[in-house]
């Protein structure tokens, strides 16, 4: 219930990577395409979607083979709720730069968010397997999130563990596998992953809600009660506090 607001799919932003491109050596249409793309991205960041669309469309007219512009169009049309157009542009971006991990991660996140779990997991795995990709754990968590959204907890856990093999302190993977272990009522394992998560995170509604469920599941009533009281007092309007209250009304 809380997962979407707390972690969701990890989409590596393409938007921070485009502002420093060297344009002097490019042909004129390519330079113009890059300039319009950067303007479109700036409008997208600010939520000016109409202006963003105008600039990104112009960038694509000037250079249809600009993979980053195609991917930016995918992000834009996804935001506009036009999933078919978004997928077309992501597909085009992938065909132009199949080994670009930012494009791959964003496409995987898009597919999973739109219920295309099998393909989304496949794209995420392909991205993670790129030997030039410096942070494959991001793609592996995307793959795990996709499998989890499809209800395949075993596959999801396998991907999260693979991510932790790459980076044992990757908070997103630690968070997700803690959730899985709680769902499986494997509270001892959940506590271990929760403790590792706390080493790389600070106290938050999510961590206190972890504590309530894990310690409650292990019958450590006083610890669970203390975490529950802190959750109510420190984060009274959080989604986790609402979940706590609901669990108390409807135990089990």
ABEGO torsion letter per residue (X at the ends): XAAAAAAEBBBBBAAAAAAABBAAABBAAAAAAAAAAAAAAAAAAAGBAAAAAAAAAAAAAABAABAAAAAAAAAAAAAAGBAAAAAAAAAAAAAABAABAAAAAAAAAAAAAAGBAAAAAAAAAAAAABAABABAAAAAAAAAAAAAAAGBAAAAAAAAAAAAAABAABAAAAAAAAAAAAAAGBAAAAAAAAAAAAAABBBBAAAAAAAAAAAAAAGBAAAAAAAAAAAAAABAABAAAAAAAAAAABBX
